[in-house]
Amino acid sequence: MVDGIHAYLDRELAASPTNRKQHWKIDLSSPEAFQKSVSPNRARLQKILGVVDARVAPNLEYIAGPDHPALVAEVAGCKVYAVRWAVLPGVDGEGLLIEPAGKPVANVIAVPHADQTPEAIVFGSDPFALDLAREGCRVIVPTLISRDDTLSGSARLNRYTNLPQREYVHRMAYEMGRTLAGYEVQKILAAVDWFSAQSAKLPVGVIGYGDGGMLALYSAALDERIHVAQVSAYFGRREKLAEEPIDRNVWGLLHEFGVAELGLLVHPRELILDPAPFEKCDPKFWPTWAGPVTGKPGRGGAAPGSLTAQPYEAVNHEAERMYALRGIKHQWSERVKGGIEVDRNHFLAAITGQKHDEKKSDTPAAPHKVHDPAARQKRQFDQLVAFTQKLWRDSEFVRKAYWKSANTAPPDAWEKSCEPYRQYFHEDVIGKLPEPTGALNPHTRQIYDEPKWTGYEVTLDVYPDVFAYGVLLLPKDLKPGEKRPVVVCQHGLEGRPTDVTNPKEKTKFYNSFGAALADRGYIVYAPQNPYIFETHFRQLLRKGNPLKLSLFSFIVRQHQRTIDWLETLPGVDPKKIAFYGLSYGGKTAMRVPAIEKRYCLSICSGDFNEWVGKVVAADLPMGYMFTREYDMYEFDLGSTFNYAEMANLIAPRPFMVERGHDDGVGIDEMIAYEYAKIRYLYANRLKIPDRTTIEFRPGGHEIFAKGTFDFLDKHLGKPGQ
């Protein structure tokens, strides 16, 4: 099953350059017409990068103290200062400002790779930022969050992980509709704000290497104030984005934007590629990274990913596509030569309007007063963590504003008013796959023969290579023409249907609750969900996210096909198909019935939570910031749907929460707080208090099969009676 979904996604990734054409209506008849035609694409790029927060008024300050003056060096007539500039409330950019010897001829943001300090591109072996200043440019060099893992954890809990600092910030930001790349684009654009406030007539350029090249491309694609952009050691194909560090993950990116489409958004401004197309480049030019450090005692959880050199054919391929989108065959410059250093001469010629000969800087490494880079990194890291934690704390008010159109008059009016939210949840949060159109092609074989019921394995076709699988338990006392309710019983992480249906023993966590329900006379179906085989299934998320898909995109369709088939069985009452899941099955209980309305009832066990907090909080011991489950992160969920809002989509159908007091997935206070919102909706606004309840019981992470069975009997009717 997991292999089949991988095969499906691999085909979609390969086809994405062709498929994304449907999202573009390019008009090249004039510069004005072009900008108008791509403005919806630019707005969507801004949204998926999370560049959505208003920046504060531009302001730049020198950083100085008794032991570290702001002026850190004077070299080749240029002065280098330690500076910070305002970006967002509580968030600064921080790095170096290089003032040229004379009056500036241009303003430039030079962006290093994430694992370079600003000093590396000013005083290091390839000081391209300093070289630009020597030619008359005023240059700002920002600090990026690094891939070190020193800071990735909680000092309060004294608990740390091996998540690279970029992944640590990115995880929490992603859930809140932001990305680390988006935060760093905001820092670049805030520098543009400051430049514009100082000298609006001077041209502005952005040049970046590695991760800095990525950020330079994003920034220029979003902001037309940037006249020239140079992308060094990044431009190339991105269909294997799932193999790169997770901090580069962007929801829906490849659905609409390859690197060629990003380059298109820079048109008609100048975009310089380094290495140049059709110029072979020394692989040493590309920054590499082997992946997160493993084997540190007590530190784990990081997502896999690495950085390797792009073959020059990949640069050529995307460049050809970009120029085809611009309506021209090619536009290679003979002046640009790929090498092992960032080319700055073409960039200088473009931004200053003057010819510059190709030459390596002859400026030796300069002595300079070092401002502690570790302390600077920590300030930048702490600010972004604090900003994102505040987004979470404020998110309840954001969600209330988002839900203001819901109508709570009679229950049927509520359900109707929720349809736009259901559509958004499916398409923009979960990710909507096309409707399956093929035959179900069911295959079954008997695996159980119990005194009260018979069990069968079942497979159903969904898409080519994608199928649904589960175990069906049919009572033996079904009478001809009788219709009985079905309970779909869902296993959790790394589970199997037989964990739910085993008639010979009470299984750990599940207590064989499917078999127990079949003994009570219910028809039971236990699906296999594809969250199994650890990293192998989690990489489905990495492949799917850039296509605007998630693991639940497939789970929703598998359950849809399962219900399609269950409805054909002669003993099934199609209006009484209920859902009951534990752990990751409880996660399913919140998401699938919110979309699939044919589930008449849903029970969430061992999962219900103040979910956004559980995923985002930096100081929650049981939170996902400390675990390997990078598959838990859903883009912008925090602004739209916590568990109470998912239950909004289940209402007015019956909904129940089963909670063990000592279940480590959460704490009673958080769970009760989130459930209280659901109780308020059902009891006070919809006037249907009997359709929802929560059961707290002594115990841990397990199915108790007490109040939940009573809830099923109440709302489905006891089978056989």
Steps between C-alpha positions, in 0.01 A plus 500: 500500500771747599708405194198557277439849637870578446463387138196724455681802643815434296289513183331821612834663584639406160189643332489817713682730253233421242207495743577839654439677168128504583568747783661762277336745258810683376453816292827623347343773286640775726678531834177625659296216353760249618499626858122493510488148357739355760377696802276210619800265483715745692229532766479121536878474530490761775233296680675162484833649608322664792610853412171624642588711805522877468855620547572779746628844395852482355775566749865397514722526807869450566580233758766610745611458856798574724696204367375489142466820296256506212783556251649153467746567215629745242630337184560617143340833586180334623364508853334191644249542783307261721132588456144390558187614321133481588294230327195379697381573855777358717700378200811669360733419220859498618831492319745736334468828312782591259522865404706572188773763497301745288137576438310171445412417139262216595353319800553126535397223736763224483369179654733223615422131520333399826814346641715803419525799727470848347874538563570207267390695192666822618836382636514137384657325203227621263407848630241581236309736731813707560585500128160653425565775754844567349319573173276760664205299635359541849456141619299336777592141591236324713549212742305186412390233746757221478467122483686452825281339769650661813191712573231253392309426816376641828724638773201499736446127445873434462408297196664531160476336159718446195264711288712749306412849617350568158270199536412592858371845402350375174287230666315736732479774235351261242207414725431871538499572125857628488830350390856565605576604142210745524636648822839550337342651189331748736846595632625560145195704407530702823853587386349609167254713699789670678697551179194653335449734795863616475531542123199399295671580168791258543457157338460207739648157443504173687768234457516173689690174522343160581212563739573868437444439129164345578405801712623743234275328245196500727555865594536622143199293392287675765631859494527707182714757679792260454658595167756219467524159664778245485438141599820310572513125572123454523336527157403154373231235503303451824297186428713324767424763762407219741869405518609851599492639856144531629546873563463538122156335503229732363133399479386489137829635360539253212125504443551848353868600515815336380819700507420604142166648604667684788748640250212601276364723779824699490434590133560757349763580765838333467558160651858370497568129537824375648613255373386620162299262285712285270809571710626203695566581863741348746286297745695668781311817415181356648450496877448148632356365822492135603189535713415529870757380751394164643617299795505782755383362835150623577468688173285379212193573289648681199358443154732350239636721224826608345652746254698388197631669188247552222616360165538778249239326282247581771595869483470489122161330513342758728663790316364376169153474655527846651595665173231305316247640749638846424443433130866498392730218399788577735692788645836365607777750568853415398623711788370256760733212570419230753781448743571428862433859605192718481516710183442863586609676181184440300296608802703819535463579132123451523446710811750782430469514121878481470722226362705310754782267405499153640753475777545340835509733796855586598384621839666294772303380796467809715550520874169582658338527840282190534152535644425159651329308217356242742329770706371664181367165375323443832338845488372436148379150592331608824318787328347274235402238758337768719319654203361160396400407855302824517330410172384180668382679814304749289371240255168437676396858422615459140290185464196671652529775242542240225180323613284811528283398201377177658126510573387330820126533458344151456745208455427469126587868448823446692595208279427696184703800617793267572527379141748772389713417805480128419610572145793711621598235754504233231669699225737733685577324829480127430550517123239370258572218258282450192187292539577131443320387187603137453316189609528397865618154393455346846698192599424313823622194684387349828742522796271452806220259589374588847183382674320832440667635187714434196799715402633585155797689362393752236684700233345776288652700214537877545748620232764321294741354761283634786256271679300478821530198726329386817324226692121457496320322785148377412260373771369152435150580627419753225152424373400531132410863428633622836712817504751555776729786600870487419780619728823579319772432759831671429843400628776746592858566399683192363186295563312239299134403470568178691594710805135602502336171398704231678245266660752290697644763735442854619760686300722766657343848488205385284353226722375342175213748500397410146457137594307607812262710289450210261415282800230760582351454154647796310643468155863610543754618247864559602689691229876501451617860496841566339676653802728199534871426440642811669701728267374316192145625558610840635674572172156479338430825679823653367415397144138602532528840667663680202215361288243640748432151635542323832479147632134567581432589137533128433335385823188704421468336158567152644218550749275637229551185294450285809162660569408468130555127536340459843184661365470220243491224763149365557518509881632855535285794602663775287370774731670347805870472422694629802869566565705418812877538509786494751817712492586568133160342445365777724683751280313334213174531697541878497596542134323239289143538638546878475521446122313173446146576616379143454662418832198555720695518826862537613686397816851632563700297751852558628568798274263791568695806605559869476666375186667816374668546836610136508667543163645851544575550871873515575462411871242220494662169606268287286510740204610403152789749504692227684408195293567336164142560377568772246194361318278676758554849357220639280548836331309790658281271710544734795323788326203293387428168674588385847314191621197702606470640146539152347213393725305797360508313169379180666205673671208446522593130473576331834857545624680355803844519662647209701780604736717309748617728780858374470519489122831665413374656177377800700378629832141511620497879525591552132258235382213630715565857384480406132200273549311774689474692172333199338265454792405868476420460129285188542326589826464877492497603136357199314282380795597135451692423824428127484707462184837562661688387808847447640594209725796528739611168650790383713758349267732577214516484122236240426148418394280463809187384312265622776336836438589482131308175452201655677533803268495272195198309630318826570553660158511193275250281683603170655555259212252218459233678705 
